[in-house]
């Protein structure tokens, strides 16, 4: 009888373990990550930056199309303009405006050991203005130093408004002392990273404005030389102390013109990835951590974030701010199982 009872207890424990592992979502128990306060600070800063960009955009009489920008962030561009380079996903652009991306980057940077004063190199396109600003928000919050090169060309619905493009947004925030980190060098982006599809007058206007912002101009027709110039720029400005590299968007130099496409779910790339080309490959070869932000549908799914929501979650409440509860429940079942085994092993055998 006792043997049958023991079997039933073990079976119940096994079923309970499987149920918790695959079905139970104990939302009632939430454990904040150790970086919670910094994550919240970065997300709040990102939200404030978006509000300031929106106000400045409206002040410049650049309307916000509520059908395109349903959360009215001011960070969604036009379907097509003189700065548009390729097609892009409107849903991904809207998703990128979630302030929680700034919080997520803080979490990932902290988990990888980045600390105040560390240098992170960044290759940004203007296709995702919101993600660029989320990165700057995270860097500012953690007091990281950055070396940022940004290409002006943008895919559809990105930072492609000629009179208020991404670099205009960024430098507006910097002029108001809202951000500490900013772009140091820029390129045209687009075909060959030299804007072959741009009109000459557009290029000259961009040169004039970005020169006023004090930005270095990177222009090199040969891709290999362009890549070497960028990499050396990072090393020089970062004083050979670069601790990480981040790529946001699909600038040509990220993969060096490779036909391969990174379809990552995790933002921090596996160091053993077979990607060997472009800036991504160069930094991976140096055993420098690489963060890659582009495939937002896969990324949001992996980190359990919303994709193209009608309304963003309140800051500090989404899954990224908390540790997984499943481990707590799994360990509880394991402990109960061990207690049961110990009890059966050490309890006296009573003879009747």
C-alpha atoms as a printed R data frame, in Angstrom:
    type eleno elety resid chain resno      x      y       z
1   ATOM     1    CA   UNK     A     1  0.000  0.000   0.000
2   ATOM     2    CA   UNK     A     2  2.836  2.376   0.937
3   ATOM     3    CA   UNK     A     3  4.577  1.672  -2.364
4   ATOM     4    CA   UNK     A     4  1.425  2.527  -4.271
5   ATOM     5    CA   UNK     A     5  1.031  5.722  -2.204
6   ATOM     6    CA   UNK     A     6  4.652  6.717  -2.920
7   ATOM     7    CA   UNK     A     7  4.122  6.175  -6.652
8   ATOM     8    CA   UNK     A     8  1.035  8.377  -6.610
9   ATOM     9    CA   UNK     A     9  2.926 11.171  -4.773
10  ATOM    10    CA   UNK     A    10  5.813 11.010  -7.251
11  ATOM    11    CA   UNK     A    11  3.370 11.081 -10.149
12  ATOM    12    CA   UNK     A    12  1.622 14.137  -8.703
13  ATOM    13    CA   UNK     A    13  4.964 15.925  -8.275
14  ATOM    14    CA   UNK     A    14  5.945 15.101 -11.874
15  ATOM    15    CA   UNK     A    15  2.622 16.357 -13.258
16  ATOM    16    CA   UNK     A    16  2.895 19.532 -11.166
17  ATOM    17    CA   UNK     A    17  6.419 20.155 -12.438
18  ATOM    18    CA   UNK     A    18  5.344 19.722 -16.090
19  ATOM    19    CA   UNK     A    19  2.304 21.955 -15.576
20  ATOM    20    CA   UNK     A    20  4.384 24.776 -14.073
21  ATOM    21    CA   UNK     A    21  7.117 24.416 -16.669
22  ATOM    22    CA   UNK     A    22  4.857 24.640 -19.719
23  ATOM    23    CA   UNK     A    23  1.582 26.226 -18.643
24  ATOM    24    CA   UNK     A    24  1.665 28.211 -15.436
25  ATOM    25    CA   UNK     A    25  2.477 31.902 -15.643
26  ATOM    26    CA   UNK     A    26  2.637 33.059 -12.027
27  ATOM    27    CA   UNK     A    27  2.272 36.768 -12.688
28  ATOM    28    CA   UNK     A    28  1.525 37.384  -9.026
29  ATOM    29    CA   UNK     A    29  5.179 36.956  -8.095
30  ATOM    30    CA   UNK     A    30  7.377 39.606  -9.725
31  ATOM    31    CA   UNK     A    31 11.023 40.001  -8.874
32  ATOM    32    CA   UNK     A    32 12.634 43.209 -10.129
33  ATOM    33    CA   UNK     A    33 15.998 42.939 -11.856
34  ATOM    34    CA   UNK     A    34 18.927 44.456 -10.009
35  ATOM    35    CA   UNK     A    35 19.058 47.112 -12.743
36  ATOM    36    CA   UNK     A    36 15.402 48.117 -12.368
37  ATOM    37    CA   UNK     A    37 15.988 51.737 -11.315
38  ATOM    38    CA   UNK     A    38 18.504 52.403 -14.082
39  ATOM    39    CA   UNK     A    39 16.204 50.781 -16.641
40  ATOM    40    CA   UNK     A    40 13.293 52.962 -15.553
41  ATOM    41    CA   UNK     A    41 15.495 56.072 -15.685
42  ATOM    42    CA   UNK     A    42 16.585 55.286 -19.252
43  ATOM    43    CA   UNK     A    43 13.022 54.620 -20.426
44  ATOM    44    CA   UNK     A    44 11.753 57.839 -18.834
45  ATOM    45    CA   UNK     A    45 14.567 59.772 -20.491
46  ATOM    46    CA   UNK     A    46 13.688 58.202 -23.842
47  ATOM    47    CA   UNK     A    47 10.035 59.133 -23.407
48  ATOM    48    CA   UNK     A    48 11.000 62.713 -22.544
49  ATOM    49    CA   UNK     A    49 13.263 62.911 -25.598
50  ATOM    50    CA   UNK     A    50 10.402 61.756 -27.820
51  ATOM    51    CA   UNK     A    51  8.114 64.400 -26.336
52  ATOM    52    CA   UNK     A    52 10.694 67.125 -27.030
53  ATOM    53    CA   UNK     A    53 11.198 65.920 -30.621
54  ATOM    54    CA   UNK     A    54  7.453 65.899 -31.165
55  ATOM    55    CA   UNK     A    55  7.112 69.461 -29.838
56  ATOM    56    CA   UNK     A    56  9.985 70.706 -31.996
57  ATOM    57    CA   UNK     A    57  8.635 68.965 -35.065
58  ATOM    58    CA   UNK     A    58  5.263 70.650 -34.621
59  ATOM    59    CA   UNK     A    59  6.971 73.979 -33.953
60  ATOM    60    CA   UNK     A    60  8.636 73.612 -37.351
61  ATOM    61    CA   UNK     A    61  5.204 73.043 -38.900
62  ATOM    62    CA   UNK     A    62  5.926 69.431 -39.810
63  ATOM    63    CA   UNK     A    63  2.634 67.628 -39.177
64  ATOM    64    CA   UNK     A    64  2.291 64.192 -37.608
65  ATOM    65    CA   UNK     A    65  0.200 61.738 -39.586
66  ATOM    66    CA   UNK     A    66 -1.814 59.898 -36.918
67  ATOM    67    CA   UNK     A    67 -2.558 57.047 -39.300
68  ATOM    68    CA   UNK     A    68  1.165 56.360 -39.647
69  ATOM    69    CA   UNK     A    69  2.261 57.385 -36.152
70  ATOM    70    CA   UNK     A    70 -0.649 56.072 -34.081
71  ATOM    71    CA   UNK     A    71  1.141 56.742 -30.780
72  ATOM    72    CA   UNK     A    72  1.984 60.261 -31.999
73  ATOM    73    CA   UNK     A    73  5.653 59.994 -31.076
74  ATOM    74    CA   UNK     A    74  6.937 62.362 -33.752
75  ATOM    75    CA   UNK     A    75  9.587 59.778 -34.608
76  ATOM    76    CA   UNK     A    76  7.890 58.238 -37.644
77  ATOM    77    CA   UNK     A    77  8.935 59.674 -40.993
78  ATOM    78    CA   UNK     A    78  7.481 59.736 -44.479
79  ATOM    79    CA   UNK     A    79  6.769 56.845 -46.786
80  ATOM    80    CA   UNK     A    80  9.015 58.438 -49.383
81  ATOM    81    CA   UNK     A    81 11.304 61.459 -49.521
82  ATOM    82    CA   UNK     A    82 14.574 62.682 -50.986
83  ATOM    83    CA   UNK     A    83 16.421 60.799 -48.205
84  ATOM    84    CA   UNK     A    84 14.612 57.474 -48.553
85  ATOM    85    CA   UNK     A    85 16.884 54.616 -49.571
86  ATOM    86    CA   UNK     A    86 14.969 51.331 -49.224
87  ATOM    87    CA   UNK     A    87 11.643 49.887 -48.171
88  ATOM    88    CA   UNK     A    88 11.027 49.462 -44.480
89  ATOM    89    CA   UNK     A    89  8.313 48.050 -42.231
90  ATOM    90    CA   UNK     A    90  5.966 50.661 -40.783
91  ATOM    91    CA   UNK     A    91  4.999 48.230 -38.022
92  ATOM    92    CA   UNK     A    92  8.656 47.844 -37.022
93  ATOM    93    CA   UNK     A    93  9.197 51.594 -37.065
94  ATOM    94    CA   UNK     A    94  6.231 52.133 -34.757
95  ATOM    95    CA   UNK     A    95  7.417 49.324 -32.482
96  ATOM    96    CA   UNK     A    96 10.861 50.925 -32.200
97  ATOM    97    CA   UNK     A    97  9.321 53.988 -30.518
98  ATOM    98    CA   UNK     A    98  8.633 52.015 -27.332
99  ATOM    99    CA   UNK     A    99 10.681 53.634 -24.495
100 ATOM   100    CA   UNK     A   100 11.270 50.142 -23.101
101 ATOM   101    CA   UNK     A   101 13.991 49.639 -25.726
102 ATOM   102    CA   UNK     A   102 16.152 52.072 -23.760
103 ATOM   103    CA   UNK     A   103 15.493 50.024 -20.630
104 ATOM   104    CA   UNK     A   104 16.281 46.773 -22.437
105 ATOM   105    CA   UNK     A   105 19.625 48.101 -23.654
106 ATOM   106    CA   UNK     A   106 20.519 49.171 -20.102
107 ATOM   107    CA   UNK     A   107 19.773 45.643 -18.936
108 ATOM   108    CA   UNK     A   108 21.835 44.031 -21.697
109 ATOM   109    CA   UNK     A   109 24.769 46.397 -21.177
110 ATOM   110    CA   UNK     A   110 24.780 45.787 -17.421
111 ATOM   111    CA   UNK     A   111 24.493 42.026 -17.824
112 ATOM   112    CA   UNK     A   112 27.577 42.127 -20.035
113 ATOM   113    CA   UNK     A   113 29.556 44.097 -17.448
114 ATOM   114    CA   UNK     A   114 29.633 47.529 -19.078
115 ATOM   115    CA   UNK     A   115 30.187 50.260 -16.506
116 ATOM   116    CA   UNK     A   116 30.622 54.005 -16.163
117 ATOM   117    CA   UNK     A   117 33.327 55.340 -18.478
118 ATOM   118    CA   UNK     A   118 33.449 52.304 -20.768
119 ATOM   119    CA   UNK     A   119 33.568 53.043 -24.508
120 ATOM   120    CA   UNK     A   120 31.008 51.623 -26.920
121 ATOM   121    CA   UNK     A   121 31.274 52.090 -30.693
122 ATOM   122    CA   UNK     A   122 28.051 52.538 -32.655
123 ATOM   123    CA   UNK     A   123 27.139 52.241 -36.321
124 ATOM   124    CA   UNK     A   124 23.705 53.832 -36.789
125 ATOM   125    CA   UNK     A   125 21.496 54.363 -39.791
126 ATOM   126    CA   UNK     A   126 18.685 56.911 -39.790
127 ATOM   127    CA   UNK     A   127 16.112 54.203 -40.484
128 ATOM   128    CA   UNK     A   128 15.273 53.848 -36.788
129 ATOM   129    CA   UNK     A   129 15.520 57.276 -35.100
130 ATOM   130    CA   UNK     A   130 13.795 55.933 -31.990
131 ATOM   131    CA   UNK     A   131 16.247 53.047 -31.534
132 ATOM   132    CA   UNK     A   132 19.175 55.415 -32.011
133 ATOM   133    CA   UNK     A   133 17.802 57.668 -29.283
134 ATOM   134    CA   UNK     A   134 17.059 54.648 -27.073
135 ATOM   135    CA   UNK     A   135 20.726 53.706 -27.351
136 ATOM   136    CA   UNK     A   136 21.847 57.241 -26.486
137 ATOM   137    CA   UNK     A   137 19.429 57.271 -23.554
138 ATOM   138    CA   UNK     A   138 20.891 54.005 -22.249
139 ATOM   139    CA   UNK     A   139 24.461 55.238 -22.728
140 ATOM   140    CA   UNK     A   140 23.705 58.520 -20.959
141 ATOM   141    CA   UNK     A   141 22.002 56.725 -18.067
142 ATOM   142    CA   UNK     A   142 24.968 54.410 -17.531
143 ATOM   143    CA   UNK     A   143 27.462 57.224 -18.235
144 ATOM   144    CA   UNK     A   144 29.098 55.285 -21.039
145 ATOM   145    CA   UNK     A   145 31.329 56.991 -23.590
146 ATOM   146    CA   UNK     A   146 30.350 56.528 -27.218
147 ATOM   147    CA   UNK     A   147 31.896 56.800 -30.658
148 ATOM   148    CA   UNK     A   148 28.952 57.114 -33.037
149 ATOM   149    CA   UNK     A   149 28.934 57.140 -36.834
150 ATOM   150    CA   UNK     A   150 25.517 57.723 -38.411
151 ATOM   151    CA   UNK     A   151 24.392 57.419 -42.021
152 ATOM   152    CA   UNK     A   152 21.716 59.901 -43.119
153 ATOM   153    CA   UNK     A   153 19.877 57.702 -45.608
154 ATOM   154    CA   UNK     A   154 16.774 56.046 -44.181
155 ATOM   155    CA   UNK     A   155 14.293 53.387 -45.184
156 ATOM   156    CA   UNK     A   156 10.617 54.251 -45.491
157 ATOM   157    CA   UNK     A   157  9.027 55.807 -42.389
158 ATOM   158    CA   UNK     A   158 12.457 56.349 -40.815
159 ATOM   159    CA   UNK     A   159 14.256 59.626 -40.151
160 ATOM   160    CA   UNK     A   160 13.800 60.722 -43.757
161 ATOM   161    CA   UNK     A   161 12.185 64.164 -43.419
162 ATOM   162    CA   UNK     A   162 14.592 66.406 -45.280
163 ATOM   163    CA   UNK     A   163 14.059 69.491 -43.125
164 ATOM   164    CA   UNK     A   164 14.137 67.508 -39.849
165 ATOM   165    CA   UNK     A   165 16.107 64.309 -40.414
166 ATOM   166    CA   UNK     A   166 17.557 62.113 -37.682
167 ATOM   167    CA   UNK     A   167 20.756 64.131 -37.233
168 ATOM   168    CA   UNK     A   168 18.676 67.290 -36.945
169 ATOM   169    CA   UNK     A   169 16.676 65.627 -34.169
170 ATOM   170    CA   UNK     A   170 19.772 64.444 -32.366
171 ATOM   171    CA   UNK     A   171 21.550 67.779 -32.543
172 ATOM   172    CA   UNK     A   172 18.412 69.595 -31.398
173 ATOM   173    CA   UNK     A   173 18.397 67.430 -28.243
174 ATOM   174    CA   UNK     A   174 22.116 68.007 -27.742
175 ATOM   175    CA   UNK     A   175 21.752 71.776 -28.130
176 ATOM   176    CA   UNK     A   176 19.161 71.715 -25.327
177 ATOM   177    CA   UNK     A   177 21.473 69.679 -23.061
178 ATOM   178    CA   UNK     A   178 18.995 66.804 -23.047
179 ATOM   179    CA   UNK     A   179 21.582 64.259 -24.212
180 ATOM   180    CA   UNK     A   180 25.288 63.944 -23.437
181 ATOM   181    CA   UNK     A   181 26.275 61.461 -26.167
182 ATOM   182    CA   UNK     A   182 25.866 62.265 -29.847
183 ATOM   183    CA   UNK     A   183 27.074 61.386 -33.340
184 ATOM   184    CA   UNK     A   184 30.668 62.374 -34.119
185 ATOM   185    CA   UNK     A   185 30.850 61.377 -37.786
186 ATOM   186    CA   UNK     A   186 28.357 60.828 -40.575
187 ATOM   187    CA   UNK     A   187 28.020 59.346 -44.027
188 ATOM   188    CA   UNK     A   188 25.360 59.635 -46.702
189 ATOM   189    CA   UNK     A   189 24.266 56.018 -46.532
190 ATOM   190    CA   UNK     A   190 22.201 54.607 -49.367
191 ATOM   191    CA   UNK     A   191 23.819 52.927 -52.362
192 ATOM   192    CA   UNK     A   192 27.523 52.372 -51.697
193 ATOM   193    CA   UNK     A   193 27.138 54.381 -48.455
194 ATOM   194    CA   UNK     A   194 27.802 57.443 -50.629
195 ATOM   195    CA   UNK     A   195 24.221 58.320 -51.510
196 ATOM   196    CA   UNK     A   196 24.414 57.549 -55.209
197 ATOM   197    CA   UNK     A   197 20.637 57.923 -55.413
198 ATOM   198    CA   UNK     A   198 20.614 61.387 -53.790
199 ATOM   199    CA   UNK     A   199 20.374 64.617 -55.787
200 ATOM   200    CA   UNK     A   200 23.470 66.849 -55.703
201 ATOM   201    CA   UNK     A   201 21.648 69.733 -54.045
202 ATOM   202    CA   UNK     A   202 20.452 67.411 -51.261
203 ATOM   203    CA   UNK     A   203 24.003 66.246 -50.643
204 ATOM   204    CA   UNK     A   204 25.357 69.789 -50.510
205 ATOM   205    CA   UNK     A   205 22.638 70.840 -48.089
206 ATOM   206    CA   UNK     A   206 23.421 67.905 -45.822
207 ATOM   207    CA   UNK     A   207 27.126 68.714 -45.885
208 ATOM   208    CA   UNK     A   208 26.437 72.323 -44.945
209 ATOM   209    CA   UNK     A   209 24.144 71.509 -42.029
210 ATOM   210    CA   UNK     A   210 26.210 68.668 -40.612
211 ATOM   211    CA   UNK     A   211 29.334 70.796 -40.830
212 ATOM   212    CA   UNK     A   212 27.547 73.329 -38.603
213 ATOM   213    CA   UNK     A   213 26.917 70.498 -36.150
214 ATOM   214    CA   UNK     A   214 30.663 69.842 -36.064
215 ATOM   215    CA   UNK     A   215 30.447 66.350 -37.525
216 ATOM   216    CA   UNK     A   216 33.227 64.608 -39.433
217 ATOM   217    CA   UNK     A   217 32.237 63.491 -42.940
218 ATOM   218    CA   UNK     A   218 33.104 59.973 -44.094
219 ATOM   219    CA   UNK     A   219 33.026 59.525 -47.853
220 ATOM   220    CA   UNK     A   220 34.852 56.694 -49.581
221 ATOM   221    CA   UNK     A   221 33.715 55.137 -52.850
222 ATOM   222    CA   UNK     A   222 35.618 51.866 -52.409
223 ATOM   223    CA   UNK     A   223 33.802 49.728 -49.866
224 ATOM   224    CA   UNK     A   224 36.929 48.117 -48.364
225 ATOM   225    CA   UNK     A   225 38.541 51.521 -47.811
226 ATOM   226    CA   UNK     A   226 35.307 52.842 -46.352
227 ATOM   227    CA   UNK     A   227 35.183 49.935 -43.925
228 ATOM   228    CA   UNK     A   228 38.820 50.412 -42.897
229 ATOM   229    CA   UNK     A   229 38.280 54.141 -42.442
230 ATOM   230    CA   UNK     A   230 35.316 53.579 -40.131
231 ATOM   231    CA   UNK     A   231 37.049 50.918 -38.099
232 ATOM   232    CA   UNK     A   232 40.138 53.077 -37.663
233 ATOM   233    CA   UNK     A   233 37.933 56.034 -36.717
234 ATOM   234    CA   UNK     A   234 36.403 53.972 -33.920
235 ATOM   235    CA   UNK     A   235 39.804 52.871 -32.681
236 ATOM   236    CA   UNK     A   236 41.247 56.388 -32.753
237 ATOM   237    CA   UNK     A   237 38.303 58.144 -31.113
238 ATOM   238    CA   UNK     A   238 37.865 55.285 -28.653
239 ATOM   239    CA   UNK     A   239 41.584 55.344 -27.822
240 ATOM   240    CA   UNK     A   240 41.725 51.574 -28.410
241 ATOM   241    CA   UNK     A   241 39.518 51.043 -25.348
242 ATOM   242    CA   UNK     A   242 36.301 49.921 -27.043
243 ATOM   243    CA   UNK     A   243 34.380 47.494 -24.834
244 ATOM   244    CA   UNK     A   244 31.410 46.833 -27.145
245 ATOM   245    CA   UNK     A   245 29.960 47.578 -30.573
246 ATOM   246    CA   UNK     A   246 26.324 48.180 -31.474
247 ATOM   247    CA   UNK     A   247 24.708 48.274 -34.894
248 ATOM   248    CA   UNK     A   248 21.256 49.762 -35.372
249 ATOM   249    CA   UNK     A   249 19.558 49.538 -38.760
250 ATOM   250    CA   UNK     A   250 20.830 48.191 -42.045
251 ATOM   251    CA   UNK     A   251 23.734 50.441 -42.992
252 ATOM   252    CA   UNK     A   252 25.883 48.830 -45.713
253 ATOM   253    CA   UNK     A   253 29.019 48.829 -43.553
254 ATOM   254    CA   UNK     A   254 27.477 46.712 -40.787
255 ATOM   255    CA   UNK     A   255 27.835 43.551 -42.883
256 ATOM   256    CA   UNK     A   256 30.287 44.949 -45.401
257 ATOM   257    CA   UNK     A   257 28.065 44.401 -48.413
258 ATOM   258    CA   UNK     A   258 27.621 40.720 -47.552
259 ATOM   259    CA   UNK     A   259 24.543 39.024 -48.975
260 ATOM   260    CA   UNK     A   260 24.138 37.244 -45.641
261 ATOM   261    CA   UNK     A   261 21.395 38.502 -43.359
262 ATOM   262    CA   UNK     A   262 21.476 38.332 -39.597
263 ATOM   263    CA   UNK     A   263 18.132 36.979 -38.401
264 ATOM   264    CA   UNK     A   264 18.855 37.271 -34.705
265 ATOM   265    CA   UNK     A   265 16.411 37.041 -31.834
266 ATOM   266    CA   UNK     A   266 18.902 37.983 -29.139
267 ATOM   267    CA   UNK     A   267 20.283 41.506 -29.477
268 ATOM   268    CA   UNK     A   268 23.705 40.418 -28.202
269 ATOM   269    CA   UNK     A   269 25.137 38.238 -30.948
270 ATOM   270    CA   UNK     A   270 26.705 34.904 -30.146
271 ATOM   271    CA   UNK     A   271 30.460 35.383 -30.454
272 ATOM   272    CA   UNK     A   272 30.626 32.125 -32.406
273 ATOM   273    CA   UNK     A   273 28.261 33.352 -35.115
274 ATOM   274    CA   UNK     A   274 29.497 32.674 -38.630
275 ATOM   275    CA   UNK     A   275 29.120 36.349 -39.572
276 ATOM   276    CA   UNK     A   276 32.663 37.405 -40.507
277 ATOM   277    CA   UNK     A   277 32.108 40.436 -42.746
278 ATOM   278    CA   UNK     A   278 31.732 44.171 -42.218
279 ATOM   279    CA   UNK     A   279 32.028 45.991 -38.928
280 ATOM   280    CA   UNK     A   280 30.165 43.171 -37.193
281 ATOM   281    CA   UNK     A   281 32.795 40.679 -38.310
282 ATOM   282    CA   UNK     A   282 35.724 42.955 -37.473
283 ATOM   283    CA   UNK     A   283 34.618 43.488 -33.890
284 ATOM   284    CA   UNK     A   284 33.689 39.846 -33.355
285 ATOM   285    CA   UNK     A   285 37.174 38.827 -34.519
286 ATOM   286    CA   UNK     A   286 38.593 41.085 -31.804
287 ATOM   287    CA   UNK     A   287 36.380 39.296 -29.256
288 ATOM   288    CA   UNK     A   288 34.426 42.510 -28.661
289 ATOM   289    CA   UNK     A   289 30.699 42.004 -27.843
290 ATOM   290    CA   UNK     A   290 28.374 42.986 -30.695
291 ATOM   291    CA   UNK     A   291 24.782 44.152 -30.251
292 ATOM   292    CA   UNK     A   292 22.586 44.055 -33.363
293 ATOM   293    CA   UNK     A   293 19.227 45.797 -33.569
294 ATOM   294    CA   UNK     A   294 17.219 45.397 -36.751
295 ATOM   295    CA   UNK     A   295 14.828 42.427 -36.825
296 ATOM   296    CA   UNK     A   296 12.266 43.824 -34.415
297 ATOM   297    CA   UNK     A   297  9.587 41.198 -34.908
298 ATOM   298    CA   UNK     A   298 11.966 38.441 -33.814
299 ATOM   299    CA   UNK     A   299 13.552 40.575 -31.100
300 ATOM   300    CA   UNK     A   300 10.272 41.623 -29.499
301 ATOM   301    CA   UNK     A   301  9.061 38.042 -29.558
302 ATOM   302    CA   UNK     A   302 12.203 36.811 -27.808
303 ATOM   303    CA   UNK     A   303 12.111 39.490 -25.084
304 ATOM   304    CA   UNK     A   304  8.308 39.251 -24.714
305 ATOM   305    CA   UNK     A   305  7.767 42.859 -25.754
306 ATOM   306    CA   UNK     A   306  4.814 44.259 -27.690
307 ATOM   307    CA   UNK     A   307  4.972 44.454 -31.466
308 ATOM   308    CA   UNK     A   308  3.179 47.424 -33.034
309 ATOM   309    CA   UNK     A   309  0.900 48.104 -30.054
310 ATOM   310    CA   UNK     A   310 -1.880 50.677 -30.084
311 ATOM   311    CA   UNK     A   311 -0.511 51.884 -26.763
312 ATOM   312    CA   UNK     A   312  2.842 51.290 -25.090
313 ATOM   313    CA   UNK     A   313  2.946 49.642 -21.677
314 ATOM   314    CA   UNK     A   314  3.618 51.834 -18.655
315 ATOM   315    CA   UNK     A   315  7.304 52.246 -17.931
316 ATOM   316    CA   UNK     A   316  8.573 49.735 -15.395
317 ATOM   317    CA   UNK     A   317  5.740 47.230 -15.839
318 ATOM   318    CA   UNK     A   318  6.641 45.033 -18.829
319 ATOM   319    CA   UNK     A   319  8.412 41.665 -18.654
320 ATOM   320    CA   UNK     A   320 11.890 43.036 -19.287
321 ATOM   321    CA   UNK     A   321 11.991 44.743 -15.884
322 ATOM   322    CA   UNK     A   322 11.559 41.483 -13.979
323 ATOM   323    CA   UNK     A   323 13.334 38.207 -13.497
324 ATOM   324    CA   UNK     A   324 11.751 34.994 -14.693
325 ATOM   325    CA   UNK     A   325  9.365 33.443 -12.174
326 ATOM   326    CA   UNK     A   326  9.619 29.993 -13.660
327 ATOM   327    CA   UNK     A   327 12.927 29.226 -11.971
328 ATOM   328    CA   UNK     A   328 11.428 29.980  -8.567
329 ATOM   329    CA   UNK     A   329  8.585 27.528  -9.099
330 ATOM   330    CA   UNK     A   330 10.818 24.877 -10.659
331 ATOM   331    CA   UNK     A   331 13.179 24.965  -7.689
332 ATOM   332    CA   UNK     A   332 10.220 24.740  -5.318
333 ATOM   333    CA   UNK     A   333  9.126 21.479  -6.976
334 ATOM   334    CA   UNK     A   334 12.685 20.113  -6.944
335 ATOM   335    CA   UNK     A   335 13.007 20.921  -3.235
336 ATOM   336    CA   UNK     A   336  9.681 19.230  -2.460
337 ATOM   337    CA   UNK     A   337 10.852 16.180  -4.405
338 ATOM   338    CA   UNK     A   338 14.149 16.050  -2.463
339 ATOM   339    CA   UNK     A   339 12.333 16.438   0.844
340 ATOM   340    CA   UNK     A   340 10.070 13.550  -0.090
341 ATOM   341    CA   UNK     A   341 13.038 11.333  -1.033
342 ATOM   342    CA   UNK     A   342 14.888 12.262   2.165
343 ATOM   343    CA   UNK     A   343 11.817 11.526   4.253
344 ATOM   344    CA   UNK     A   344 11.384  8.110   2.676
345 ATOM   345    CA   UNK     A   345 15.064  7.351   3.042
346 ATOM   346    CA   UNK     A   346 15.464  8.276   6.687
347 ATOM   347    CA   UNK     A   347 12.004  7.591   8.166
348 ATOM   348    CA   UNK     A   348 11.945  4.489  10.428
349 ATOM   349    CA   UNK     A   349 10.329  1.358   9.065
350 ATOM   350    CA   UNK     A   350  7.513  0.389  11.391
351 ATOM   351    CA   UNK     A   351  6.727 -3.263  11.491
352 ATOM   352    CA   UNK     A   352  3.189 -4.262  12.275
